[in-house]
């Protein structure tokens, strides 16, 4: 298949030049590096299928570790490990009812992130 030169170099400019006003505006609106590192860490949490499955389970229903483990056909230990990570990143919260701890999504932002992600991959 023959490609033209414009297609081969689509990721770079044909001529080196700067649009100073655009660059300056964007630089002024960029978040601090520390915030960008935190955002990258936040999105890394979504890079694990087990954690995504747990989030989808909790999207439907508040559950305890035993029920999540049974739903996902995994060990309670594996679920607990992933819940600890999700809790550290403020994606899930828990509440105690007697001897049982129930987990749920931390807030509606998580619902929105999951919904938008699924919408994006289904386009």
N, C-alpha and C positions, 0 to 999 in steps of 0.2 A: 504494500500500500504506500503510495507516494504522499508525503505531507509537504505543505508549503512552509516556507521559512517563518512566517508569522505564527503558525501553529506550533512550531518547534520552540519558539522563544516567547511564548505567550506569558510566561511568568516574569519576564524582565522587560525593561524599557529598551526601545531601539536606540535611544539617545539618552545619555545621562544628563539629567536636569532635576531641579528641585522646585516644588511649588511651596515656597517659604511660608506663605500665609496658611496653607492647609496643614503643613507640618507643625507650625507654631500652635495652631488651634488645637490639634490633636494632642500634642505634647502637654498643653495646658490642662487638658481634660483627662489625661491618663491617671489611673489610680496609683498609689504608692506601690513600690515593689513588694513590700511586705504583704499588702492586701492581695496582690496578684499571686504571690506564693500561697497564701491561705486559700484563694479561690481554686488554684490548681490542686491543692490537697483535697479540697471539698469534692472536686470532680473525680479525683482518683478513687474515692469511695464508691462511685458508681461504676467502676471498671471491673467489678467482681460480680459474676452471675448470681452467686448465692445471696449476696447482699441485696441485689435487685429483686430476687425472688422474695426475700423477707419483706422488703418494702412493699411489694405488691400484695403480699398476704395481709400486711398491716393496713394497706389502703382499703381493704375490704372489711377487716374486722380486728378489733383489739384482741390479742391472744397472749397466752402464757407460753413459755419456752417449750413445754411438753406438746402443746397443740401445734405450734409452728413446726417443731421437729417431725411430728406425725404427718402434717400436711405436706411437707417438703421431702418426706422419706429420708431424713437425715438424723444424725445423733444429736442429743441435747447439747453435748459438749461443743459440737461444730456450730450449732445455732447460737449458743451462749457467747462463743468467741466472736462471731460476726455481730451480734447485738451489742457487745461491748464497744466495738469499733463504731458502729452506727450511733451509739449513745454519746461517745466521745466527740463525734462530729455534729452533735445536736440534731440528728435526723430522726431519732426515736426518743421517746420518753417512757417512763414506767410508773406504775402505781402499785402499791401493795394492798391486797385484800386478804387478811389473815396470813396464811403461809404462802399464798400464791402471789407472784409478781406478774402483772399484765403489762404488755408492751403495746404502744400505739405510735403513729407518726407524730413527730414533734409539732408540726403545724401545717397549714394549708399550702405553704411554699413547696413542701415536698410533693404534695399531690400535683401541683402545677408543673413542677420539674419533670415528674414521671409522665404526666399527660402530654406535655410538649415534646418530650423525647420520643414517646411512642408515636405521636402524630408525625414527627419528622421522619422517622424510619419507615413509616407506612405511606409516605407521599409517593 
